[in-house]
Amino acid sequence: MFAVVVLIGGVVAARLRPWRVSDRLWGEIEPLIPRLERRYRFPGRKRHDDRACLEGILFVLRYAVPWAELPPVEGWPSGQTCWRRFHEWRRAGVWERLLLRVQELLEREGKVDWSRAIADASLVDSKKGAARSAARSGAALAAVST
């Protein structure tokens, strides 16, 4: 079993459920996840609980472990199942809607300071063939003058 050691009031405690989605957070996320109905004929294996898959996904993303090394915590599906659900939700646009929803909630509670937001180049599209800026960088000017 995988355990996370936590110091609580001077006492070391190990939690067997290292990542648990709170009921409040789950209440915000659940409506964003598409519901798939089982087929009537040949229904196949029953799907794992969406909440358990989300917990597994968040654990992998938080602790940067490979999907195959998701710890065998009771109630969590395998890393392969979490990976599959992650990509299924990505194709359905769940993560984009979740980001917008969390931003709205944080904004409403006054916990976001947009004056400190930045746009990273890895997040902003760079169009191929776009016109180059006429301004030259300081490094380029220094290289020309030497």
N, CA, C and O atoms as a GROMACS GRO file, in nm:
protein
  584
    1MET      N    1   0.083  -0.120   0.000
    1MET     CA    2   0.000   0.000   0.000
    1MET      C    3   0.086   0.125   0.000
    1MET      O    4   0.196   0.126   0.056
    2PHE      N    5   0.037   0.228  -0.062
    2PHE     CA    6   0.107   0.354  -0.069
    2PHE      C    7   0.055   0.443   0.042
    2PHE      O    8  -0.066   0.451   0.065
    3ALA      N    9   0.145   0.509   0.111
    3ALA     CA   10   0.104   0.598   0.219
    3ALA      C   11   0.182   0.728   0.209
    3ALA      O   12   0.298   0.730   0.168
    4VAL      N   13   0.118   0.835   0.247
    4VAL     CA   14   0.183   0.965   0.255
    4VAL      C   15   0.192   0.999   0.402
    4VAL      O   16   0.092   0.994   0.475
    5VAL      N   17   0.312   1.034   0.447
    5VAL     CA   18   0.334   1.064   0.588
    5VAL      C   19   0.305   1.212   0.611
    5VAL      O   20   0.355   1.298   0.538
    6VAL      N   21   0.223   1.241   0.711
    6VAL     CA   22   0.182   1.377   0.742
    6VAL      C   23   0.209   1.403   0.890
    6VAL      O   24   0.182   1.318   0.975
    7LEU      N   25   0.263   1.521   0.920
    7LEU     CA   26   0.288   1.559   1.059
    7LEU      C   27   0.167   1.636   1.110
    7LEU      O   28   0.138   1.746   1.061
    8ILE      N   29   0.096   1.579   1.207
    8ILE     CA   30  -0.024   1.642   1.261
    8ILE      C   31  -0.004   1.663   1.410
    8ILE      O   32   0.000   1.568   1.488
    9GLY      N   33   0.010   1.789   1.449
    9GLY     CA   34   0.026   1.822   1.591
    9GLY      C   35   0.140   1.748   1.658
    9GLY      O   36   0.125   1.704   1.772
   10GLY      N   37   0.253   1.733   1.591
   10GLY     CA   38   0.368   1.666   1.648
   10GLY      C   39   0.363   1.515   1.636
   10GLY      O   40   0.457   1.446   1.678
   11VAL      N   41   0.255   1.461   1.579
   11VAL     CA   42   0.241   1.316   1.564
   11VAL      C   43   0.247   1.283   1.415
   11VAL      O   44   0.181   1.347   1.334
   12VAL      N   45   0.326   1.184   1.380
   12VAL     CA   46   0.337   1.142   1.241
   12VAL      C   47   0.221   1.047   1.210
   12VAL      O   48   0.198   0.949   1.281
   13ALA      N   49   0.149   1.078   1.104
   13ALA     CA   50   0.037   0.995   1.064
   13ALA      C   51   0.052   0.960   0.916
   13ALA      O   52   0.100   1.041   0.838
   14ALA      N   53   0.013   0.841   0.879
   14ALA     CA   54   0.019   0.799   0.739
   14ALA      C   55  -0.124   0.789   0.686
   14ALA      O   56  -0.211   0.729   0.747
   15ARG      N   57  -0.144   0.849   0.570
   15ARG     CA   58  -0.276   0.843   0.507
   15ARG      C   59  -0.270   0.745   0.392
   15ARG      O   60  -0.181   0.755   0.307
   16LEU      N   61  -0.363   0.651   0.388
   16LEU     CA   62  -0.367   0.557   0.278
   16LEU      C   63  -0.437   0.615   0.156
   16LEU      O   64  -0.422   0.563   0.046
   17ARG      N   65  -0.512   0.721   0.174
   17ARG     CA   66  -0.577   0.790   0.062
   17ARG      C   67  -0.508   0.925   0.045
   17ARG      O   68  -0.557   1.025   0.098
   18PRO      N   69  -0.397   0.930  -0.027
   18PRO     CA   70  -0.318   1.053  -0.032
   18PRO      C   71  -0.387   1.167  -0.106
   18PRO      O   72  -0.359   1.283  -0.076
   19TRP      N   73  -0.474   1.139  -0.199
   19TRP     CA   74  -0.542   1.246  -0.270
   19TRP      C   75  -0.690   1.214  -0.271
   19TRP      O   76  -0.733   1.112  -0.324
   20ARG      N   77  -0.766   1.302  -0.212
   20ARG     CA   78  -0.911   1.282  -0.205
   20ARG      C   79  -0.977   1.408  -0.256
   20ARG      O   80  -0.946   1.518  -0.209
   21VAL      N   81  -1.067   1.394  -0.352
   21VAL     CA   82  -1.140   1.509  -0.406
   21VAL      C   83  -1.252   1.541  -0.308
   21VAL      O   84  -1.333   1.456  -0.274
   22SER      N   85  -1.254   1.666  -0.262
   22SER     CA   86  -1.355   1.706  -0.165
   22SER      C   87  -1.494   1.703  -0.229
   22SER      O   88  -1.508   1.710  -0.351
   23ASP      N   89  -1.595   1.693  -0.144
   23ASP     CA   90  -1.733   1.691  -0.194
   23ASP      C   91  -1.767   1.821  -0.265
   23ASP      O   92  -1.839   1.820  -0.365
   24ARG      N   93  -1.715   1.932  -0.216
   24ARG     CA   94  -1.742   2.062  -0.279
   24ARG      C   95  -1.682   2.068  -0.419
   24ARG      O   96  -1.748   2.111  -0.514
   25LEU      N   97  -1.555   2.024  -0.431
   25LEU     CA   98  -1.490   2.024  -0.562
   25LEU      C   99  -1.559   1.926  -0.656
   25LEU      O  100  -1.579   1.957  -0.774
   26TRP      N  101  -1.596   1.810  -0.606
   26TRP     CA  102  -1.664   1.711  -0.690
   26TRP      C  103  -1.800   1.765  -0.737
   26TRP      O  104  -1.841   1.737  -0.850
   27GLY      N  105  -1.868   1.839  -0.654
   27GLY     CA  106  -1.995   1.899  -0.693
   27GLY      C  107  -1.980   1.996  -0.809
   27GLY      O  108  -2.072   2.012  -0.889
   28GLU      N  109  -1.865   2.062  -0.818
   28GLU     CA  110  -1.838   2.153  -0.930
   28GLU      C  111  -1.794   2.078  -1.055
   28GLU      O  112  -1.827   2.120  -1.166
   29ILE      N  113  -1.722   1.969  -1.038
   29ILE     CA  114  -1.665   1.896  -1.151
   29ILE      C  115  -1.764   1.800  -1.215
   29ILE      O  116  -1.768   1.787  -1.337
   30GLU      N  117  -1.845   1.733  -1.134
   30GLU     CA  118  -1.932   1.626  -1.185
   30GLU      C  119  -2.022   1.669  -1.301
   30GLU      O  120  -2.036   1.592  -1.396
   31PRO      N  121  -2.083   1.789  -1.297
   31PRO     CA  122  -2.168   1.827  -1.411
   31PRO      C  123  -2.090   1.848  -1.541
   31PRO      O  124  -2.150   1.847  -1.649
   32LEU      N  125  -1.959   1.868  -1.534
   32LEU     CA  126  -1.878   1.892  -1.653
   32LEU      C  127  -1.840   1.763  -1.724
   32LEU      O  128  -1.802   1.765  -1.842
   33ILE      N  129  -1.849   1.651  -1.654
   33ILE     CA  130  -1.807   1.522  -1.710
   33ILE      C  131  -1.923   1.461  -1.788
   33ILE      O  132  -2.033   1.448  -1.735
   34PRO      N  133  -1.898   1.423  -1.914
   34PRO     CA  134  -2.007   1.364  -1.994
   34PRO      C  135  -2.048   1.228  -1.939
   34PRO      O  136  -1.964   1.148  -1.897
   35ARG      N  137  -2.178   1.204  -1.939
   35ARG     CA  138  -2.233   1.077  -1.892
   35ARG      C  139  -2.244   0.981  -2.010
   35ARG      O  140  -2.306   1.014  -2.111
   36LEU      N  141  -2.186   0.864  -1.996
   36LEU     CA  142  -2.196   0.762  -2.100
   36LEU      C  143  -2.290   0.653  -2.052
   36LEU      O  144  -2.269   0.593  -1.947
   37GLU      N  145  -2.393   0.629  -2.129
   37GLU     CA  146  -2.489   0.524  -2.095
   37GLU      C  147  -2.435   0.389  -2.142
   37GLU      O  148  -2.375   0.379  -2.249
   38ARG      N  149  -2.456   0.288  -2.063
   38ARG     CA  150  -2.414   0.153  -2.103
   38ARG      C  151  -2.508   0.100  -2.211
   38ARG      O  152  -2.627   0.129  -2.212
   39ARG      N  153  -2.451   0.024  -2.299
   39ARG     CA  154  -2.533  -0.038  -2.403
   39ARG      C  155  -2.628  -0.138  -2.339
   39ARG      O  156  -2.595  -0.201  -2.238
   40TYR      N  157  -2.745  -0.152  -2.397
   40TYR     CA  158  -2.841  -0.247  -2.344
   40TYR      C  159  -2.795  -0.390  -2.375
   40TYR      O  160  -2.794  -0.476  -2.288
   41ARG      N  161  -2.757  -0.411  -2.500
   41ARG     CA  162  -2.712  -0.543  -2.540
   41ARG      C  163  -2.560  -0.544  -2.540
   41ARG      O  164  -2.498  -0.451  -2.592
   42PHE      N  165  -2.500  -0.643  -2.483
   42PHE     CA  166  -2.356  -0.654  -2.468
   42PHE      C  167  -2.298  -0.531  -2.399
   42PHE      O  168  -2.219  -0.458  -2.458
   43PRO      N  169  -2.336  -0.509  -2.274
   43PRO     CA  170  -2.293  -0.387  -2.207
   43PRO      C  171  -2.144  -0.383  -2.173
   43PRO      O  172  -2.089  -0.275  -2.149
   44GLY      N  173  -2.078  -0.497  -2.173
   44GLY     CA  174  -1.936  -0.497  -2.140
   44GLY      C  175  -1.912  -0.476  -1.991
   44GLY      O  176  -2.004  -0.480  -1.910
   45ARG      N  177  -1.787  -0.454  -1.958
   45ARG     CA  178  -1.749  -0.435  -1.818
   45ARG      C  179  -1.798  -0.300  -1.768
   45ARG      O  180  -1.797  -0.201  -1.842
   46LYS      N  181  -1.841  -0.295  -1.643
   46LYS     CA  182  -1.888  -0.171  -1.585
   46LYS      C  183  -1.772  -0.074  -1.568
   46LYS      O  184  -1.663  -0.114  -1.526
   47ARG      N  185  -1.795   0.052  -1.602
   47ARG     CA  186  -1.690   0.154  -1.593
   47ARG      C  187  -1.657   0.185  -1.447
   47ARG      O  188  -1.742   0.174  -1.359
   48HIS      N  189  -1.531   0.224  -1.425
   48HIS     CA  190  -1.491   0.269  -1.292
   48HIS      C  191  -1.558   0.402  -1.262
   48HIS      O  192  -1.597   0.476  -1.353
   49ASP      N  193  -1.572   0.430  -1.136
   49ASP     CA  194  -1.632   0.554  -1.089
   49ASP      C  195  -1.551   0.674  -1.140
   49ASP      O  196  -1.428   0.673  -1.133
   50ASP      N  197  -1.619   0.777  -1.191
   50ASP     CA  198  -1.552   0.896  -1.243
   50ASP      C  199  -1.471   0.966  -1.134
   50ASP      O  200  -1.361   1.016  -1.161
   51ARG      N  201  -1.524   0.970  -1.014
   51ARG     CA  202  -1.454   1.037  -0.905
   51ARG      C  203  -1.323   0.967  -0.873
   51ARG      O  204  -1.221   1.034  -0.850
   52ALA      N  205  -1.323   0.834  -0.870
   52ALA     CA  206  -1.201   0.758  -0.844
   52ALA      C  207  -1.100   0.780  -0.956
   52ALA      O  208  -0.980   0.792  -0.930
   53CYS      N  209  -1.147   0.786  -1.080
   53CYS     CA  210  -1.056   0.813  -1.192
   53CYS      C  211  -0.997   0.953  -1.180
   53CYS      O  212  -0.879   0.972  -1.206
   54LEU      N  213  -1.078   1.050  -1.142
   54LEU     CA  214  -1.028   1.186  -1.126
   54LEU      C  215  -0.922   1.192  -1.017
   54LEU      O  216  -0.820   1.259  -1.034
   55GLU      N  217  -0.943   1.121  -0.907
   55GLU     CA  218  -0.844   1.119  -0.800
   55GLU      C  219  -0.713   1.059  -0.850
   55GLU      O  220  -0.605   1.109  -0.818
   56GLY      N  221  -0.722   0.951  -0.927
   56GLY     CA  222  -0.601   0.891  -0.983
   56GLY      C  223  -0.530   0.985  -1.079
   56GLY      O  224  -0.408   0.995  -1.077
   57ILE      N  225  -0.606   1.054  -1.163
   57ILE     CA  226  -0.550   1.149  -1.259
   57ILE      C  227  -0.479   1.262  -1.185
   57ILE      O  228  -0.366   1.298  -1.218
   58LEU      N  229  -0.546   1.317  -1.085
   58LEU     CA  230  -0.486   1.428  -1.010
   58LEU      C  231  -0.361   1.384  -0.935
   58LEU      O  232  -0.266   1.461  -0.921
   59PHE      N  233  -0.360   1.260  -0.886
   59PHE     CA  234  -0.241   1.209  -0.819
   59PHE      C  235  -0.124   1.202  -0.916
   59PHE      O  236  -0.013   1.245  -0.884
   60VAL      N  237  -0.147   1.148  -1.036
   60VAL     CA  238  -0.041   1.137  -1.137
   60VAL      C  239   0.010   1.275  -1.176
   60VAL      O  240   0.130   1.296  -1.187
   61LEU      N  241  -0.082   1.370  -1.196
   61LEU     CA  242  -0.040   1.504  -1.235
   61LEU      C  243   0.032   1.576  -1.121
   61LEU      O  244   0.129   1.649  -1.145
   62ARG      N  245  -0.013   1.559  -0.999
   62ARG     CA  246   0.046   1.628  -0.884
   62ARG      C  247   0.186   1.576  -0.851
   62ARG      O  248   0.278   1.654  -0.828
   63TYR      N  249   0.201   1.443  -0.848
   63TYR     CA  250   0.327   1.384  -0.806
   63TYR      C  251   0.416   1.344  -0.922
   63TYR      O  252   0.524   1.288  -0.900
   64ALA      N  253   0.375   1.371  -1.045
   64ALA     CA  254   0.454   1.347  -1.166
   64ALA      C  255   0.506   1.204  -1.174
   64ALA      O  256   0.622   1.180  -1.206
   65VAL      N  257   0.419   1.109  -1.144
   65VAL     CA  258   0.455   0.969  -1.160
   65VAL      C  259   0.401   0.919  -1.293
   65VAL      O  260   0.300   0.970  -1.341
   66PRO      N  261   0.466   0.821  -1.354
   66PRO     CA  262   0.411   0.764  -1.477
   66PRO      C  263   0.276   0.698  -1.451
   66PRO      O  264   0.250   0.651  -1.340
   67TRP      N  265   0.193   0.695  -1.553
   67TRP     CA  266   0.060   0.635  -1.538
   67TRP      C  267   0.069   0.491  -1.489
   67TRP      O  268  -0.011   0.446  -1.407
   68ALA      N  269   0.167   0.418  -1.540
   68ALA     CA  270   0.181   0.277  -1.504
   68ALA      C  271   0.219   0.258  -1.357
   68ALA      O  272   0.203   0.149  -1.303
   69GLU      N  273   0.268   0.364  -1.294
   69GLU     CA  274   0.311   0.352  -1.154
   69GLU      C  275   0.212   0.415  -1.057
   69GLU      O  276   0.248   0.447  -0.944
   70LEU      N  277   0.090   0.433  -1.099
   70LEU     CA  278  -0.014   0.482  -1.008
   70LEU      C  279  -0.027   0.380  -0.895
   70LEU      O  280  -0.048   0.262  -0.921
   71PRO      N  281  -0.014   0.424  -0.770
   71PRO     CA  282  -0.016   0.327  -0.660
   71PRO      C  283  -0.150   0.255  -0.650
   71PRO      O  284  -0.254   0.311  -0.681
   72PRO      N  285  -0.146   0.130  -0.606
   72PRO     CA  286  -0.269   0.051  -0.597
   72PRO      C  287  -0.351   0.086  -0.473
   72PRO      O  288  -0.368   0.004  -0.383
   73VAL      N  289  -0.401   0.208  -0.468
   73VAL     CA  290  -0.485   0.252  -0.356
   73VAL      C  291  -0.623   0.192  -0.376
   73VAL      O  292  -0.676   0.190  -0.487
   74GLU      N  293  -0.681   0.143  -0.268
   74GLU     CA  294  -0.812   0.080  -0.277
   74GLU      C  295  -0.916   0.178  -0.330
   74GLU      O  296  -0.930   0.289  -0.279
   75GLY      N  297  -0.988   0.136  -0.432
   75GLY     CA  298  -1.092   0.219  -0.491
   75GLY      C  299  -1.046   0.291  -0.617
   75GLY      O  300  -1.129   0.338  -0.694
   76TRP      N  301  -0.915   0.300  -0.638
   76TRP     CA  302  -0.865   0.364  -0.760
   76TRP      C  303  -0.854   0.261  -0.870
   76TRP      O  304  -0.821   0.145  -0.844
   77PRO      N  305  -0.881   0.302  -0.994
   77PRO     CA  306  -0.858   0.211  -1.106
   77PRO      C  307  -0.709   0.206  -1.140
   77PRO      O  308  -0.628   0.273  -1.075
   78SER      N  309  -0.674   0.128  -1.238
   78SER     CA  310  -0.534   0.118  -1.279
   78SER      C  311  -0.490   0.247  -1.348
   78SER      O  312  -0.573   0.330  -1.386
   79GLY      N  313  -0.361   0.263  -1.362
   79GLY     CA  314  -0.307   0.379  -1.432
   79GLY      C  315  -0.353   0.385  -1.576
   79GLY      O  316  -0.377   0.493  -1.629
   80GLN      N  317  -0.366   0.269  -1.640
   80GLN     CA  318  -0.413   0.264  -1.780
   80GLN      C  319  -0.556   0.317  -1.790
   80GLN      O  320  -0.588   0.391  -1.883
   81THR      N  321  -0.641   0.280  -1.697
   81THR     CA  322  -0.779   0.328  -1.698
   81THR      C  323  -0.783   0.479  -1.675
   81THR      O  324  -0.858   0.550  -1.742
   82CYS      N  325  -0.703   0.528  -1.581
   82CYS     CA  326  -0.698   0.672  -1.556
   82CYS      C  327  -0.646   0.746  -1.678
   82CYS      O  328  -0.697   0.853  -1.712
   83TRP      N  329  -0.546   0.691  -1.745
   83TRP     CA  330  -0.492   0.752  -1.867
   83TRP      C  331  -0.599   0.760  -1.975
   83TRP      O  332  -0.616   0.863  -2.041
   84ARG      N  333  -0.671   0.649  -1.991
   84ARG     CA  334  -0.777   0.645  -2.092
   84ARG      C  335  -0.885   0.749  -2.062
   84ARG      O  336  -0.932   0.819  -2.152
   85ARG      N  337  -0.925   0.758  -1.936
   85ARG     CA  338  -1.029   0.855  -1.896
   85ARG      C  339  -0.978   0.997  -1.913
   85ARG      O  340  -1.054   1.086  -1.954
   86PHE      N  341  -0.850   1.022  -1.881
   86PHE     CA  342  -0.791   1.154  -1.898
   86PHE      C  343  -0.804   1.199  -2.044
   86PHE      O  344  -0.845   1.312  -2.071
   87HIS      N  345  -0.768   1.111  -2.136
   87HIS     CA  346  -0.774   1.146  -2.278
   87HIS      C  347  -0.918   1.153  -2.329
   87HIS      O  348  -0.949   1.234  -2.417
   88GLU      N  349  -1.004   1.072  -2.275
   88GLU     CA  350  -1.146   1.078  -2.312
   88GLU      C  351  -1.204   1.213  -2.272
   88GLU      O  352  -1.276   1.276  -2.350
   89TRP      N  353  -1.173   1.258  -2.152
   89TRP     CA  354  -1.222   1.387  -2.105
   89TRP      C  355  -1.156   1.503  -2.178
   89TRP      O  356  -1.217   1.608  -2.198
   90ARG      N  357  -1.029   1.484  -2.219
   90ARG     CA  358  -0.962   1.588  -2.296
   90ARG      C  359  -1.033   1.608  -2.430
   90ARG      O  360  -1.056   1.722  -2.472
   91ARG      N  361  -1.066   1.498  -2.497
   91ARG     CA  362  -1.137   1.507  -2.625
   91ARG      C  363  -1.275   1.569  -2.608
   91ARG      O  364  -1.325   1.635  -2.699
   92ALA      N  365  -1.337   1.549  -2.493
   92ALA     CA  366  -1.471   1.603  -2.467
   92ALA      C  367  -1.466   1.748  -2.419
   92ALA      O  368  -1.571   1.810  -2.402
   93GLY      N  369  -1.346   1.803  -2.396
   93GLY     CA  370  -1.333   1.942  -2.353
   93GLY      C  371  -1.356   1.965  -2.205
   93GLY      O  372  -1.380   2.078  -2.163
   94VAL      N  373  -1.350   1.859  -2.126
   94VAL     CA  374  -1.376   1.871  -1.982
   94VAL      C  375  -1.272   1.960  -1.914
   94VAL      O  376  -1.308   2.043  -1.831
   95TRP      N  377  -1.145   1.945  -1.948
   95TRP     CA  378  -1.039   2.018  -1.878
   95TRP      C  379  -1.049   2.168  -1.905
   95TRP      O  380  -1.024   2.248  -1.815
   96GLU      N  381  -1.083   2.207  -2.028
   96GLU     CA  382  -1.099   2.350  -2.059
   96GLU      C  383  -1.215   2.409  -1.980
   96GLU      O  384  -1.205   2.518  -1.924
   97ARG      N  385  -1.328   2.335  -1.977
   97ARG     CA  386  -1.444   2.384  -1.901
   97ARG      C  387  -1.415   2.388  -1.752
   97ARG      O  388  -1.461   2.478  -1.682
   98LEU      N  389  -1.339   2.290  -1.704
   98LEU     CA  390  -1.302   2.287  -1.561
   98LEU      C  391  -1.214   2.407  -1.526
   98LEU      O  392  -1.233   2.469  -1.422
   99LEU      N  393  -1.118   2.439  -1.612
   99LEU     CA  394  -1.032   2.554  -1.587
   99LEU      C  395  -1.114   2.682  -1.579
   99LEU      O  396  -1.093   2.764  -1.489
  100LEU      N  397  -1.207   2.700  -1.672
  100LEU     CA  398  -1.292   2.820  -1.670
  100LEU      C  399  -1.378   2.824  -1.543
  100LEU      O  400  -1.395   2.930  -1.483
  101ARG      N  401  -1.431   2.709  -1.504
  101ARG     CA  402  -1.516   2.702  -1.385
  101ARG      C  403  -1.438   2.736  -1.258
  101ARG      O  404  -1.487   2.810  -1.173
  102VAL      N  405  -1.317   2.682  -1.246
  102VAL     CA  406  -1.234   2.710  -1.128
  102VAL      C  407  -1.194   2.857  -1.125
  102VAL      O  408  -1.192   2.918  -1.019
  103GLN      N  409  -1.163   2.914  -1.242
  103GLN     CA  410  -1.131   3.056  -1.247
  103GLN      C  411  -1.249   3.140  -1.203
  103GLN      O  412  -1.232   3.238  -1.130
  104GLU      N  413  -1.370   3.103  -1.247
  104GLU     CA  414  -1.490   3.176  -1.205
  104GLU      C  415  -1.509   3.169  -1.054
  104GLU      O  416  -1.538   3.270  -0.990
  105LEU      N  417  -1.492   3.049  -0.997
  105LEU     CA  418  -1.510   3.032  -0.853
  105LEU      C  419  -1.407   3.113  -0.775
  105LEU      O  420  -1.441   3.179  -0.677
  106LEU      N  421  -1.282   3.108  -0.817
  106LEU     CA  422  -1.177   3.183  -0.748
  106LEU      C  423  -1.199   3.333  -0.762
  106LEU      O  424  -1.175   3.408  -0.668
  107GLU      N  425  -1.245   3.377  -0.879
  107GLU     CA  426  -1.274   3.519  -0.901
  107GLU      C  427  -1.386   3.564  -0.808
  107GLU      O  428  -1.378   3.671  -0.747
  108ARG      N  429  -1.491   3.483  -0.798
  108ARG     CA  430  -1.606   3.518  -0.714
  108ARG      C  431  -1.566   3.529  -0.567
  108ARG      O  432  -1.619   3.613  -0.494
  109GLU      N  433  -1.472   3.444  -0.524
  109GLU     CA  434  -1.428   3.446  -0.385
  109GLU      C  435  -1.313   3.544  -0.362
  109GLU      O  436  -1.263   3.555  -0.250
  110GLY      N  437  -1.272   3.616  -0.466
  110GLY     CA  438  -1.167   3.716  -0.452
  110GLY      C  439  -1.029   3.657  -0.428
  110GLY      O  440  -0.946   3.721  -0.364
  111LYS      N  441  -1.004   3.538  -0.478
  111LYS     CA  442  -0.875   3.472  -0.456
  111LYS      C  443  -0.785   3.476  -0.579
  111LYS      O  444  -0.684   3.407  -0.584
  112VAL      N  445  -0.822   3.557  -0.680
  112VAL     CA  446  -0.742   3.567  -0.802
  112VAL      C  447  -0.696   3.711  -0.818
  112VAL      O  448  -0.776   3.805  -0.806
  113ASP      N  449  -0.569   3.728  -0.845
  113ASP     CA  450  -0.512   3.860  -0.874
  113ASP      C  451  -0.464   3.857  -1.019
  113ASP      O  452  -0.352   3.814  -1.046
  114TRP      N  453  -0.549   3.903  -1.111
  114TRP     CA  454  -0.517   3.896  -1.254
  114TRP      C  455  -0.402   3.988  -1.291
  114TRP      O  456  -0.346   3.974  -1.400
  115SER      N  457  -0.365   4.084  -1.204
  115SER     CA  458  -0.253   4.171  -1.236
  115SER      C  459  -0.121   4.094  -1.233
  115SER      O  460  -0.020   4.141  -1.286
  116ARG      N  461  -0.122   3.977  -1.172
  116ARG     CA  462  -0.001   3.895  -1.164
  116ARG      C  463  -0.002   3.780  -1.263
  116ARG      O  464   0.086   3.694  -1.259
  117ALA      N  465  -0.099   3.776  -1.353
  117ALA     CA  466  -0.108   3.669  -1.452
  117ALA      C  467  -0.009   3.694  -1.564
  117ALA      O  468   0.016   3.808  -1.602
  118ILE      N  469   0.047   3.586  -1.618
  118ILE     CA  470   0.139   3.598  -1.730
  118ILE      C  471   0.095   3.503  -1.841
  118ILE      O  472   0.022   3.407  -1.817
  119ALA      N  473   0.139   3.531  -1.961
  119ALA     CA  474   0.115   3.442  -2.074
  119ALA      C  475   0.247   3.378  -2.111
  119ALA      O  476   0.338   3.447  -2.158
  120ASP      N  477   0.259   3.251  -2.089
  120ASP     CA  478   0.381   3.177  -2.120
  120ASP      C  479   0.379   3.140  -2.268
  120ASP      O  480   0.272   3.114  -2.324
  121ALA      N  481   0.494   3.138  -2.330
  121ALA     CA  482   0.502   3.105  -2.472
  121ALA      C  483   0.452   2.964  -2.501
  121ALA      O  484   0.409   2.936  -2.613
  122SER      N  485   0.457   2.877  -2.402
  122SER     CA  486   0.408   2.741  -2.424
  122SER      C  487   0.255   2.736  -2.425
  122SER      O  488   0.197   2.636  -2.465
  123LEU      N  489   0.191   2.844  -2.382
  123LEU     CA  490   0.046   2.847  -2.378
  123LEU      C  491  -0.015   2.930  -2.490
  123LEU      O  492  -0.134   2.916  -2.518
  124VAL      N  493   0.064   3.014  -2.555
  124VAL     CA  494   0.013   3.104  -2.658
  124VAL      C  495   0.056   3.052  -2.793
  124VAL      O  496   0.174   3.023  -2.815
  125ASP      N  497  -0.039   3.039  -2.886
  125ASP     CA  498  -0.007   2.990  -3.019
  125ASP      C  499   0.087   3.085  -3.091
  125ASP      O  500   0.073   3.207  -3.083
  126SER      N  501   0.181   3.027  -3.160
  126SER     CA  502   0.271   3.104  -3.245
  126SER      C  503   0.244   3.060  -3.387
  126SER      O  504   0.275   2.947  -3.424
  127LYS      N  505   0.187   3.147  -3.467
  127LYS     CA  506   0.148   3.112  -3.602
  127LYS      C  507   0.268   3.110  -3.694
  127LYS      O  508   0.348   3.204  -3.696
  128LYS      N  509   0.281   3.004  -3.770
  128LYS     CA  510   0.390   2.996  -3.867
  128LYS      C  511   0.361   3.094  -3.980
  128LYS      O  512   0.247   3.109  -4.023
  129GLY      N  513   0.464   3.158  -4.027
  129GLY     CA  514   0.449   3.250  -4.138
  129GLY      C  515   0.400   3.388  -4.096
  129GLY      O  516   0.372   3.472  -4.182
  130ALA      N  517   0.388   3.413  -3.966
  130ALA     CA  518   0.342   3.543  -3.919
  130ALA      C  519   0.452   3.646  -3.945
  130ALA      O  520   0.570   3.614  -3.943
  131ALA      N  521   0.411   3.768  -3.968
  131ALA     CA  522   0.508   3.874  -3.993
  131ALA      C  523   0.594   3.894  -3.870
  131ALA      O  524   0.545   3.893  -3.757
  132ARG      N  525   0.723   3.912  -3.892
  132ARG     CA  526   0.815   3.933  -3.780
  132ARG      C  527   0.804   4.077  -3.734
  132ARG      O  528   0.772   4.167  -3.810
  133SER      N  529   0.831   4.095  -3.608
  133SER     CA  530   0.828   4.228  -3.550
  133SER      C  531   0.944   4.310  -3.606
  133SER      O  532   1.054   4.258  -3.624
  134ALA      N  533   0.919   4.437  -3.632
  134ALA     CA  534   1.024   4.525  -3.683
  134ALA      C  535   1.124   4.559  -3.572
  134ALA      O  536   1.239   4.591  -3.600
  135ALA      N  537   1.079   4.552  -3.448
  135ALA     CA  538   1.167   4.583  -3.335
  135ALA      C  539   1.268   4.470  -3.318
  135ALA      O  540   1.233   4.353  -3.330
  136ARG      N  541   1.390   4.505  -3.289
  136ARG     CA  542   1.493   4.405  -3.265
  136ARG      C  543   1.517   4.394  -3.116
  136ARG      O  544   1.501   4.490  -3.041
  137SER      N  545   1.555   4.276  -3.074
  137SER     CA  546   1.580   4.255  -2.931
  137SER      C  547   1.708   4.324  -2.889
  137SER      O  548   1.794   4.354  -2.972
  138GLY      N  549   1.721   4.349  -2.762
  138GLY     CA  550   1.842   4.411  -2.707
  138GLY      C  551   1.965   4.327  -2.733
  138GLY      O  552   2.073   4.381  -2.758
  139ALA      N  553   1.950   4.194  -2.726
  139ALA     CA  554   2.063   4.105  -2.749
  139ALA      C  555   2.109   4.114  -2.894
  139ALA      O  556   2.229   4.110  -2.922
  140ALA      N  557   2.014   4.125  -2.988
  140ALA     CA  558   2.050   4.135  -3.130
  140ALA      C  559   2.122   4.266  -3.156
  140ALA      O  560   2.220   4.269  -3.232
  141LEU      N  561   2.076   4.375  -3.095
  141LEU     CA  562   2.141   4.504  -3.114
  141LEU      C  563   2.283   4.503  -3.058
  141LEU      O  564   2.374   4.559  -3.119
  142ALA      N  565   2.302   4.440  -2.943
  142ALA     CA  566   2.434   4.432  -2.882
  142ALA      C  567   2.529   4.348  -2.970
  142ALA      O  568   2.648   4.378  -2.981
  143ALA      N  569   2.475   4.242  -3.031
  143ALA     CA  570   2.558   4.157  -3.116
  143ALA      C  571   2.602   4.230  -3.242
  143ALA      O  572   2.713   4.210  -3.289
  144VAL      N  573   2.516   4.316  -3.298
  144VAL     CA  574   2.548   4.391  -3.419
  144VAL      C  575   2.654   4.496  -3.390
  144VAL      O  576   2.742   4.520  -3.473
  145SER      N  577   2.648   4.557  -3.273
  145SER     CA  578   2.739   4.667  -3.240
  145SER      C  579   2.878   4.618  -3.199
  145SER      O  580   2.970   4.700  -3.191
  146THR      N  581   2.897   4.492  -3.175
  146THR     CA  582   3.031   4.443  -3.134
  146THR      C  583   3.109   4.391  -3.250
  146THR      O  584   3.222   4.347  -3.232
   0.00000   0.00000   0.00000
